Amino acid sequence: MKTYLDCLPCFMNQALRAGRMATDDEKKIKELLDSLGCIIKDIPMENPPPAIAVIIYQKIREIIGVNDPYKKIKESNIKEALALYPELKKIVNNSDNKLLTAVRLSIAGNIIDFGINKEFNLVKDIRQILIQDFGIFHFDEFVKQLEKAKSILYLGDNAGESVFDKILIEELGKPVTYAVRDIPVINDVTIEDAIASGLDEVAEIISAGTTAPGIILNLCNNAFLKKFDTADMIISKGQGNYEGLSNVDRSVFFLLKAKCHVIANDLNVKEDDIVLKMIN
């Protein structure tokens, strides 16, 4: 997906939020915004938005000197999600279609997003997504490919969301490799976060090698690219991964909630719609 004009103020808002989490020094935050402003005017609009976020968080590390401004928030999100885990498992086990319910819950976890300026209420949003109609619903294709698959590559998104991913992985019933970010960026999941969420109990965890908040193949390491090329099935979580992979030339299932009008328009759905979309 290309970068749209409406993405540009979002980049500045991301930098401001992350800067304020990292420091109270207004001069450093102003320096960060000034630096980013100079960069934005020259960015190629054909690049996907996560490619720009690489620059934002590199500047945060350089100017403010904080590697993971969302660390405490991620820890809190994971703790809250783990507290919900037993009840969520009951919901799945008591449902008529366990796999579909697990898909819904996995998408529900996608609301834990600090890359956009939007508040969320985790429990309330879970209840809504469990009954909400899908904007795009390629579940039959999902089931057919799952039945044939011997290996699954699952692309993680946000840290707290990874607990919800665990629930879906447990229902897939196939060997899963769970790919995460190489270093902290926004509140996206790293290896450390994935282990804290218990993903090591149900999947092999690997770093995709990317420092972007989304999978961009030319920024990923060779080990990940081999998995991407050879996996029988790829499940991609979240907006950032969609932005990076929406035009890729292979079959991918995107699970997400369209949390901004740019993504909604690109998908041809309404804002706040939930999506299970297959590309091939």
C-alpha positions in Angstrom: 0.0 0.0 0.0 1.3 3.5 -0.9 1.5 6.4 1.6 -1.4 8.8 1.3 -1.4 12.5 2.2 -3.6 11.8 5.2 -0.7 9.6 6.6 1.6 12.6 6.9 -0.1 14.2 10.0 -0.4 10.8 11.5 3.4 10.4 11.3 3.8 13.7 13.2 1.3 12.6 15.8 3.1 9.3 16.3 6.4 11.1 16.8 4.8 13.6 19.3 3.1 10.8 21.3 6.3 8.7 21.4 8.4 11.7 22.2 6.3 12.7 25.2 6.4 9.1 26.5 10.1 9.1 26.3 11.0 12.5 27.8 9.6 15.7 29.4 12.2 17.7 27.6 10.2 20.0 25.3 13.3 21.1 23.4 14.2 17.6 22.5 10.6 16.9 21.4 10.7 20.0 19.2 14.0 18.9 17.7 12.4 15.5 16.9 9.4 17.1 15.2 11.6 19.6 13.3 13.9 16.8 12.1 10.9 14.7 11.0 9.3 17.6 9.2 12.4 18.1 7.1 12.3 14.4 6.2 8.6 14.1 5.4 8.7 16.7 2.7 11.0 14.5 0.7 9.5 11.0 1.4 8.5 8.9 -1.7 4.7 8.6 -1.5 4.9 5.2 -3.3 6.5 3.7 -0.2 4.3 2.0 2.4 3.7 3.9 5.6 5.7 1.5 7.9 8.8 2.5 5.9 8.4 6.0 7.2 8.0 4.8 10.7 11.4 3.3 10.5 12.8 6.8 10.2 10.6 8.2 13.0 11.8 5.7 15.6 15.4 6.0 14.4 15.1 9.7 15.1 13.5 9.1 18.5 16.5 6.8 19.4 19.0 9.3 18.1 17.6 12.6 19.5 15.8 11.5 22.7 18.0 8.5 23.4 15.2 6.1 24.4 15.0 2.7 22.7 11.5 1.6 23.8 9.2 4.5 24.8 6.2 2.1 24.9 7.9 -0.6 27.1 5.7 0.0 30.2 2.6 0.3 28.2 3.4 -3.0 26.4 3.9 -4.7 29.7 0.6 -3.4 30.9 -1.2 -4.5 27.8 0.2 -8.0 28.0 -0.7 -8.2 31.6 -4.3 -7.1 30.9 -4.6 -9.5 28.0 -3.2 -12.5 30.0 -5.8 -11.7 32.8 -8.5 -12.1 30.1 -7.1 -15.2 28.6 -8.9 -17.8 30.7 -12.3 -16.2 30.0 -11.5 -15.9 26.3 -10.6 -19.5 26.2 -14.0 -20.3 27.7 -15.7 -18.2 25.0 -13.9 -20.2 22.3 -14.6 -23.6 23.9 -18.3 -22.8 24.4 -18.8 -21.5 20.8 -20.5 -23.3 17.9 -17.5 -22.6 15.7 -14.3 -22.5 17.7 -12.0 -21.5 14.8 -14.2 -18.6 13.7 -14.5 -17.4 17.3 -10.8 -17.6 17.7 -10.4 -15.6 14.5 -12.8 -12.9 15.9 -10.8 -12.7 19.2 -7.5 -12.5 17.3 -9.0 -9.5 15.4 -10.3 -8.1 18.7 -6.7 -7.9 20.0 -5.8 -5.7 17.0 -7.5 -2.7 18.7 -4.4 -2.4 21.0 -2.8 0.1 18.7 -0.8 3.2 19.6 0.2 4.0 16.1 -3.1 5.8 15.6 -4.7 8.5 17.7 -7.7 6.5 18.8 -8.8 5.3 22.2 -10.0 1.8 22.9 -11.8 -0.1 25.6 -10.5 -3.7 25.4 -13.4 -5.5 27.1 -16.1 -3.5 25.4 -14.5 -3.9 22.0 -14.1 -7.6 22.4 -17.8 -8.0 23.1 -18.6 -5.9 20.0 -16.3 -7.8 17.7 -17.7 -11.2 18.8 -21.1 -10.2 17.3 -20.0 -7.7 14.6 -20.4 -8.4 10.9 -17.3 -8.6 8.8 -16.5 -6.0 6.1 -14.6 -8.7 4.2 -15.1 -12.3 5.1 -12.9 -14.9 3.3 -13.4 -17.5 6.0 -14.2 -20.4 3.7 -10.9 -19.9 1.8 -9.2 -19.6 5.2 -10.5 -23.0 6.3 -9.7 -24.7 3.0 -6.1 -23.5 3.0 -5.7 -24.4 6.7 -6.9 -28.0 6.0 -4.1 -28.4 3.4 -1.4 -26.5 5.2 1.5 -28.3 6.9 3.3 -25.1 8.0 1.9 -21.7 8.9 3.7 -18.4 9.1 1.9 -16.0 11.5 2.9 -12.4 11.3 2.5 -10.7 14.7 1.5 -7.0 15.2 1.1 -5.4 18.6 2.4 -6.7 21.9 -0.8 -7.1 23.9 -2.5 -8.5 20.8 -0.1 -11.5 20.8 -2.0 -13.0 23.7 -5.1 -13.1 21.4 -2.9 -14.5 18.6 -2.0 -17.4 21.0 -5.7 -18.3 21.2 -6.0 -18.5 17.4 -2.8 -20.5 17.1 -4.1 -23.0 19.6 -7.1 -23.6 17.3 -5.1 -23.9 14.1 -3.8 -27.3 15.1 -0.7 -27.0 12.8 3.0 -26.1 13.3 3.2 -22.3 13.5 6.2 -19.9 13.2 5.4 -16.5 14.8 7.3 -13.6 13.3 7.9 -10.4 15.3 9.8 -7.1 15.0 13.5 -7.0 15.3 13.7 -4.1 17.7 11.0 -2.1 19.6 8.9 0.2 17.4 5.6 1.7 18.6 4.0 -1.0 20.7 4.7 -3.8 18.3 5.6 -7.2 19.5 9.3 -8.2 19.9 10.7 -11.6 20.8 10.7 -10.6 24.5 7.1 -9.5 24.3 6.0 -12.7 22.5 7.6 -14.8 25.2 5.9 -12.8 27.9 2.6 -13.5 26.2 3.3 -17.2 26.1 3.7 -17.6 22.4 6.8 -19.8 22.9 4.4 -22.4 24.3 2.5 -22.7 21.0 4.9 -21.5 18.2 8.4 -21.1 17.1 9.2 -17.4 17.5 11.5 -15.6 15.0 12.5 -12.1 14.2 11.5 -10.9 10.7 14.6 -8.7 10.9 12.6 -5.5 10.2 12.7 -2.4 12.3 9.4 -1.2 10.7 6.0 -1.5 12.3 4.9 -3.8 9.5 6.5 -6.4 7.3 8.3 -4.8 4.3 10.0 -7.7 2.5 13.1 -5.8 1.4 13.8 -4.9 5.1 13.5 -8.5 6.3 16.3 -11.0 7.0 17.0 -14.1 4.9 15.7 -16.5 7.5 12.3 -14.8 7.5 12.2 -14.5 3.7 12.8 -18.3 3.4 9.9 -18.9 5.8 7.7 -16.4 3.8 8.5 -18.2 0.5 8.0 -21.7 1.8 5.1 -21.6 4.3 1.9 -23.3 3.2 -0.2 -20.6 4.8 0.5 -17.0 5.9 -1.7 -15.2 8.4 -0.9 -11.5 8.7 -2.2 -9.4 11.7 -2.9 -5.7 11.8 -2.8 -2.6 9.7 1.0 -2.2 9.5 1.5 -5.7 8.0 -1.3 -5.0 5.5 0.3 -1.7 4.5 3.6 -3.6 3.8 2.2 -6.7 2.1 -1.1 -5.7 0.4 0.5 -5.9 -3.0 2.7 -9.0 -2.5 2.6 -11.7 -5.1 1.5 -14.7 -3.0 -1.4 -15.9 -0.9 -1.8 -14.1 2.4 -4.7 -13.9 4.9 -5.1 -10.4 6.5 -6.8 -10.2 9.9 -7.4 -6.7 11.1 -9.8 -4.0 12.2 -9.9 -1.0 9.9 -9.0 1.7 12.5 -8.5 4.7 10.2 -10.3 5.9 7.1 -7.1 5.5 4.9 -7.0 1.8 5.5 -10.8 1.5 5.3 -10.8 3.2 1.9 -7.9 1.1 0.6 -9.8 -2.1 1.6 -13.1 -0.6 0.4 -14.7 -1.2 3.8 -16.1 1.2 6.5 -13.9 2.5 9.3 -14.1 0.1 12.3 -15.1 -2.8 10.1 -13.4 -6.1 10.9 -11.6 -7.9 8.0 -10.6 -11.4 7.1 -9.2 -10.9 3.6 -7.3 -13.2 1.3 -5.0 -12.1 -1.5 -3.4 -14.5 -3.9 
